[in-house]
Amino acid sequence: MNNSEEKYTDVVVIGAGLTGLTTAHYLKKFKKDFMVIEKENKVGGAISSIKKNGFLYEEGPNTGVIGNTTVVELFEDLSNKCELELAGDNVKKRFILKNGKWEHLPLGFIDAISTPLFTLNDKFRVLGEPFRSRGKNPHENLADFVKRRLGKSFFEYAIDPFIIGVYAGDPNYLIPKYALPKLYNLEQKYGSLIGGTFRKGFIKKSEMEKKVNRKVFSFKNGLGSLTDALMHSAGPEKFILGAQNITVNPSEDLYIVQFKNNTGKDCTIKTKKIITTIGAYALETTLPFIDQSSMKKLNSLLYTKVVELAIGFNKWEGRALDGFGGLIPSKEKRDLLGVLYMTSLFENRSPIAGALLSVFMGGVRRQDLIGLSDTEITNKVEKECLELLNLKSFNPDLFEIIRHNKAIPQYGVESGERFETVALLEKKYLGLQIGGNLRDGIGMADRIKQGKELAENVLTL
């Protein structure tokens, strides 16, 4: 594209993270004319797989879950472009730290009775869960929701660490209606979490729904294989990378997209349809035509800060890494959020006798940790690993610190207003779709599902 050239395409997708890439895959499948514009010089957003010193580690998400039919469909589409890798049965072994000791998260009724994670009173309390009345406050926070239905110890040593693992968030801030809608709807539809889960098991499933096995996945050569495969499926020629100062403005029945390309030249693309898949914090400069009142409701979304560490050992001499990993409840007051045993989950992540760990710090409860120096972070991680992983010394052969200043959006009480604002703006500006993780969930399965829906909507706009 030269400096004076203007181009036209039917659809412009802004952002080439997992959502934007999935959208592009389906636009290609639907035979639409489109372009994807991305500010970075690579696709994938937070997803990035790195090979170094005999280790294969992730700089963003480490795993996903086959959680809906779109994930199944997409992976079948890409089966000749990247090789899916599913975690083995040991993924079911998950640990929770209590009083400085790792305890198994119960896998069934017998485990739940014998576990030291929950109090005897709450174990009996669970038996009465199906008989408790529905909550009446749609904005009840997750902490209150769980304590009301299951008891305090279930909240402290099951749900709190679960939320730390998924959101790196605060259950006192997150609202189930928005952050965990499936959980919220179990109570609202069936009156019970236990009863609802049981009754849903009898709902007849389609053949595609039967393939939604909720297994933990990655890909051979890491999750970057997925995002690379999506780009090649959509067509590399459809992507403009390294675009800066991207702005969109309506003009009559079109949208004018302007940006500087990676050589610094001014570029313009005219289009009838715009899809944004970028973070809420980037919308104000990208969509300057949106009124300030509406924009405030979009970009007020809280993103938590997370420090991720890839730690590898050529020879592992610590505790047995024979499960998914361990999560650390807030009540334990440690500097770590949790540890994933990547070597246990997937093949070829470390030398044969070695180990690869993904360690997390920060989150909503410790936003300050991201501001520490590398040395300060290293010292804290060394202390925790020596205490929690039965290591006699801490001399890793791989030690990478990855800081995520805007890691995971937190779906709090303001989310309903944000969702409504998106719907109103899309109705007001024909051809505009505002996607991304500011709505519809934060997991990889959520992003894939939304990506297809954004592409499908193009067919009817």
C-alpha positions in Angstrom: 0.0 0.0 0.0 1.6 3.3 -1.1 1.1 6.7 0.7 -1.7 7.9 -1.6 -3.5 4.7 -2.0 -7.0 4.2 -0.6 -8.5 0.7 -0.4 -12.0 -0.7 0.1 -13.0 -3.9 1.7 -16.4 -5.1 3.0 -15.2 -5.8 6.6 -12.4 -4.5 8.7 -11.4 -6.4 11.9 -9.3 -4.5 14.4 -7.2 -6.7 16.5 -5.6 -10.1 15.7 -5.8 -11.8 19.1 -7.7 -15.1 19.3 -11.1 -13.4 18.9 -10.0 -11.5 15.8 -8.3 -14.5 14.3 -11.3 -16.7 14.8 -13.5 -14.0 13.2 -11.1 -13.8 10.2 -11.2 -17.6 9.9 -15.0 -17.6 9.6 -15.1 -14.6 7.4 -12.9 -16.5 5.0 -15.1 -19.6 5.4 -18.2 -17.4 4.6 -16.4 -16.0 1.5 -16.4 -12.4 2.7 -14.0 -9.7 1.6 -12.1 -8.5 4.7 -8.9 -7.1 6.2 -7.5 -7.5 9.7 -5.5 -4.6 11.2 -3.2 -5.3 14.2 -0.9 -2.9 16.0 1.7 -5.5 17.0 4.1 -7.1 14.5 2.6 -10.5 15.1 -0.8 -12.1 15.5 -2.1 -13.9 18.6 -2.4 -11.1 21.1 -1.4 -12.4 24.6 -0.8 -15.9 23.1 2.9 -16.5 22.4 4.8 -19.7 22.6 8.6 -19.6 23.0 11.3 -22.3 22.7 14.4 -21.6 24.7 17.1 -23.8 26.3 15.3 -27.0 25.6 12.0 -25.7 27.1 8.7 -24.7 25.4 6.8 -22.1 27.4 3.9 -19.7 27.0 4.1 -15.9 27.6 0.3 -15.7 28.0 -2.4 -18.3 28.4 -1.1 -21.8 29.1 -4.1 -23.9 28.5 -7.7 -23.8 27.2 -10.8 -26.0 27.7 -12.9 -27.6 25.0 -16.0 -25.8 26.4 -18.4 -25.3 23.5 -19.3 -26.6 20.0 -17.5 -23.8 18.2 -14.2 -24.9 19.7 -14.8 -28.4 18.5 -15.8 -27.2 15.0 -12.8 -24.8 14.7 -10.3 -27.5 15.8 -11.7 -29.8 13.2 -11.4 -27.1 10.6 -7.7 -26.6 11.5 -6.8 -30.3 12.0 -4.4 -30.3 9.0 -2.7 -27.1 10.0 -1.9 -27.7 13.7 -1.9 -30.7 16.0 -4.2 -30.6 19.1 -2.7 -31.9 22.3 -5.0 -32.9 25.2 -3.9 -33.1 28.8 -4.0 -36.6 30.3 -6.1 -37.9 33.2 -3.7 -36.5 35.8 -5.1 -33.1 34.9 -7.9 -34.0 37.4 -5.4 -34.0 40.2 -5.5 -30.4 41.5 -4.1 -29.1 44.7 -5.1 -26.4 47.1 -2.7 -25.0 49.8 -4.0 -25.0 53.3 -1.9 -24.1 56.3 1.2 -24.4 54.2 0.4 -27.9 53.0 -0.9 -29.1 49.6 -4.3 -30.9 49.8 -6.1 -32.7 46.9 -9.2 -30.9 45.7 -11.9 -33.5 46.1 -12.9 -35.4 42.9 -16.1 -37.0 44.3 -18.4 -37.5 47.2 -16.1 -39.7 49.3 -13.2 -37.2 48.8 -15.4 -34.3 49.8 -16.3 -36.1 53.1 -12.7 -36.9 54.0 -10.9 -33.7 52.8 -9.4 -31.4 55.4 -10.2 -28.4 53.1 -13.8 -28.0 54.4 -15.2 -27.9 57.9 -17.5 -30.6 59.1 -20.3 -28.2 59.4 -20.0 -27.1 55.8 -19.8 -30.7 54.6 -23.2 -31.3 56.2 -24.4 -27.9 55.0 -23.8 -29.0 51.4 -26.4 -31.8 51.8 -29.0 -29.0 52.2 -27.9 -27.0 49.2 -30.7 -28.3 46.9 -33.3 -27.1 49.4 -32.1 -23.5 49.7 -34.1 -20.7 48.1 -32.9 -18.8 45.0 -31.0 -15.6 45.4 -33.0 -12.5 44.7 -30.2 -10.0 44.2 -28.9 -10.2 40.6 -25.8 -8.2 41.7 -24.9 -10.4 44.6 -21.1 -10.9 44.6 -19.5 -14.3 44.2 -18.2 -14.5 47.8 -21.7 -13.9 49.2 -23.3 -16.2 46.7 -21.0 -19.2 47.6 -21.1 -18.6 51.3 -24.9 -18.5 51.1 -25.2 -21.8 49.2 -22.2 -23.8 50.3 -20.6 -22.3 53.4 -17.5 -20.3 54.3 -14.9 -23.0 54.0 -16.1 -24.0 50.5 -15.7 -20.4 49.6 -12.2 -20.0 51.1 -10.7 -23.3 49.9 -12.6 -24.1 46.7 -14.1 -21.1 45.0 -11.6 -18.4 46.0 -8.6 -20.4 44.6 -10.7 -21.3 41.5 -11.3 -17.6 40.9 -7.6 -16.9 41.5 -6.8 -19.5 38.8 -9.3 -18.2 36.2 -9.6 -14.4 36.8 -6.7 -13.7 39.2 -9.6 -11.8 40.8 -11.5 -11.0 43.9 -14.7 -12.9 44.6 -16.0 -9.9 46.6 -15.8 -7.9 43.3 -16.9 -10.4 40.7 -20.7 -10.8 40.0 -21.7 -14.3 39.1 -24.4 -13.1 36.7 -21.7 -11.6 34.5 -18.5 -13.4 35.5 -19.9 -17.0 35.9 -23.3 -16.9 34.1 -23.5 -20.7 33.9 -23.2 -21.0 37.7 -25.7 -18.1 38.2 -28.2 -19.7 35.8 -28.0 -23.0 37.6 -29.5 -21.4 40.7 -31.9 -19.2 38.8 -33.3 -22.0 36.5 -33.1 -25.0 38.7 -33.0 -23.5 42.2 -29.8 -25.4 43.1 -26.2 -25.8 42.0 -26.2 -29.5 42.8 -29.7 -30.2 41.5 -29.2 -28.2 38.4 -25.9 -30.0 37.5 -27.7 -33.3 38.0 -30.7 -32.4 35.9 -28.6 -30.9 33.1 -26.9 -34.3 32.8 -30.2 -35.7 31.4 -30.6 -33.1 28.6 -30.3 -34.8 25.2 -27.2 -33.6 23.3 -26.5 -33.4 19.6 -23.5 -35.2 18.2 -21.5 -32.1 18.2 -22.4 -31.3 21.8 -21.2 -34.7 22.8 -17.8 -33.7 21.6 -17.7 -30.9 24.1 -15.7 -32.9 26.7 -14.3 -29.9 28.7 -10.8 -31.4 28.3 -7.8 -29.2 28.8 -5.9 -28.5 25.6 -2.8 -27.0 24.1 -1.1 -27.8 20.8 2.1 -29.4 19.7 4.6 -26.6 19.7 2.4 -24.5 22.0 -0.7 -22.4 21.7 1.1 -20.2 19.2 0.5 -23.0 16.7 -3.2 -22.3 17.0 -2.9 -18.6 16.3 -0.5 -19.2 13.4 -2.8 -21.8 11.9 -5.7 -19.3 12.1 -3.8 -16.6 10.3 -2.8 -19.0 7.5 -6.4 -20.3 7.3 -7.7 -16.8 6.9 -4.9 -15.9 4.5 -1.7 -14.0 5.6 -2.4 -11.4 2.8 -5.5 -10.4 4.8 -3.5 -9.1 7.7 -1.8 -5.7 8.2 0.6 -5.9 11.1 2.4 -3.1 12.9 -0.3 -0.6 12.3 -0.2 2.5 14.5 -2.6 5.2 15.5 -5.6 3.3 14.2 -8.8 5.4 14.1 -12.3 4.7 12.8 -14.8 7.3 11.8 -18.2 7.0 10.1 -18.7 8.9 6.8 -22.2 8.6 5.2 -22.8 4.9 4.7 -19.1 3.9 5.2 -16.5 3.8 7.9 -13.1 5.4 7.2 -10.2 3.5 8.9 -6.9 5.4 9.1 -3.6 4.3 10.4 0.2 4.4 9.8 1.6 1.2 8.4 4.8 -0.4 9.6 6.9 1.9 7.4 5.3 5.0 8.8 3.1 5.8 5.8 -0.5 7.1 6.2 -3.1 4.5 5.1 -6.9 4.6 4.6 -9.3 1.8 4.2 -13.0 2.4 3.5 -15.4 -0.3 4.7 -19.1 -0.9 5.4 -18.5 -3.0 8.5 -16.2 -2.6 11.5 -15.5 -5.3 14.1 -13.3 -4.3 17.1 -11.8 -7.1 19.2 -9.3 -5.0 21.2 -9.3 -4.2 24.9 -11.8 -1.8 26.3 -9.0 0.5 27.3 -8.1 1.0 23.6 -11.6 1.9 22.3 -11.5 5.6 23.1 -8.7 6.4 20.7 -9.8 3.8 18.1 -13.5 4.9 18.0 -13.3 8.7 18.7 -16.8 9.2 17.3 -18.5 7.5 20.3 -19.8 10.0 22.8 -18.0 10.3 26.1 -20.8 9.1 28.3 -21.0 5.8 26.4 -17.2 5.5 26.2 -16.9 5.9 29.9 -19.1 2.9 30.4 -16.9 0.9 28.1 -13.4 1.8 29.2 -14.1 1.8 33.0 -13.6 -2.0 32.9 -11.0 -3.1 35.5 -8.1 -5.2 34.2 -6.0 -7.0 36.7 -2.2 -7.0 36.7 -0.4 -10.3 36.7 3.3 -11.4 36.8 3.8 -14.7 35.0 7.0 -16.7 35.3 8.2 -19.6 33.2 10.6 -21.6 35.3 12.4 -24.6 34.0 14.8 -27.2 35.4 16.9 -29.6 33.4 16.7 -32.0 36.3 13.7 -31.8 38.7 14.4 -32.7 42.4 11.4 -31.3 44.1 7.9 -32.6 44.9 6.2 -34.9 42.4 4.6 -33.0 39.6 1.8 -35.4 38.9 -1.2 -33.2 38.4 -2.5 -30.0 37.0 -0.9 -27.8 39.6 -1.7 -26.0 42.8 -3.7 -22.9 43.7 -3.2 -20.7 46.7 -6.2 -19.3 48.5 -6.2 -15.6 49.6 -6.5 -16.8 53.2 -3.0 -18.3 53.0 -1.5 -14.8 52.4 1.3 -15.9 50.1 3.1 -14.0 47.4 2.1 -16.6 44.7 -1.3 -17.1 43.2 -0.5 -20.6 41.9 1.7 -23.0 40.0 0.9 -25.0 36.8 2.9 -28.2 36.2 3.3 -27.8 32.5 5.6 -30.9 32.2 2.8 -33.0 33.7 0.2 -31.7 31.3 1.9 -31.8 27.9 4.8 -33.5 26.2 8.1 -32.0 25.2 7.8 -28.9 27.4 11.2 -29.6 29.1 14.2 -32.0 29.0 13.1 -35.6 29.8 14.3 -35.5 33.5 13.3 -31.9 33.9 10.3 -29.8 34.7 8.6 -26.7 33.4 6.5 -24.6 35.8 4.2 -21.7 35.1 4.1 -19.5 38.2 1.7 -16.6 38.8 1.9 -13.6 41.1 -0.2 -10.4 41.6 -3.8 -10.4 40.5 -6.4 -8.1 42.1 -5.2 -8.9 45.6 -1.6 -7.9 45.0 -1.5 -5.4 42.1 1.6 -3.9 43.6 3.8 -6.9 42.7 4.0 -6.0 39.1 6.0 -2.9 40.0 8.8 -4.8 41.7 12.2 -5.1 40.1 13.3 -8.4 38.5 15.5 -9.1 41.5 12.7 -8.5 44.0 10.4 -10.8 42.1 13.1 -13.4 41.8 13.8 -13.3 45.5 10.1 -13.8 46.3 9.6 -16.6 43.9 12.8 -18.4 45.2 11.5 -18.2 48.8 8.1 -19.5 47.8 9.4 -22.3 45.6 11.8 -23.6 48.2 9.0 -23.7 50.8 6.2 -25.1 48.6 7.9 -27.4 46.1 10.3 -29.3 48.4 13.3 -27.9 46.6 16.7 -28.0 48.4 18.1 -25.3 46.2 16.7 -22.9 43.6 18.9 -22.9 40.5 16.6 -23.0 37.5 17.9 -23.4 33.9 15.1 -21.2 32.6 13.7 -18.2 34.4 11.6 -15.8 32.4 9.5 -12.9 33.9 6.5 -11.8 31.9 4.5 -8.8 33.1 0.9 -8.4 32.1 -0.3 -4.9 32.9 -3.8 -5.5 31.5 -4.1 -9.2 32.0 -7.7 -10.3 32.7 -10.9 -8.2 32.7 -12.9 -8.3 35.9 -16.7 -8.6 35.4 -18.0 -6.6 38.3 -21.3 -4.9 39.0 -20.8 -2.4 36.2 -20.8 -5.1 33.5 -24.5 -5.1 32.9 -24.4 -1.4 32.0 -21.3 -2.1 29.7 -23.1 -4.9 27.9 -26.2 -2.7 27.4 -24.0 0.2 26.1 -22.4 -2.1 23.5 -25.9 -3.2 22.3 -27.1 0.4 22.0 -24.0 1.5 20.1 -24.2 -1.4 17.7 -27.9 -0.4 17.0 -27.0 3.2 16.6 -24.1 2.7 14.2 -25.1 0.2 11.6 -22.2 -2.2 10.7 -20.3 -1.7 13.9 -19.6 -4.6 16.2 -17.7 -4.2 19.5 -16.3 -7.5 20.5 -13.3 -8.7 22.6 -13.1 -9.8 26.2 -15.0 -6.8 27.5 -18.1 -9.0 27.0 -19.0 -12.7 26.6 -16.4 -14.2 28.8 -12.6 -14.3 29.2 -11.6 -17.9 28.4 -10.2 -19.2 25.1 -13.4 -21.1 24.4 -15.4 -17.8 25.0 -13.2 -15.9 22.6 -13.5 -18.6 19.9 -17.3 -18.7 20.3 -17.6 -14.9 20.1 -15.3 -14.8 17.1 -17.6 -17.0 15.1 -20.7 -15.0 16.2 -19.1 -11.8 15.1 -18.4 -13.3 11.6 -22.0 -14.7 11.4 -23.5 -11.3 12.3 -21.7 -9.8 9.3 -24.0 -12.0 7.1 -27.1 -10.2 8.4 -25.9 -6.6 8.9 
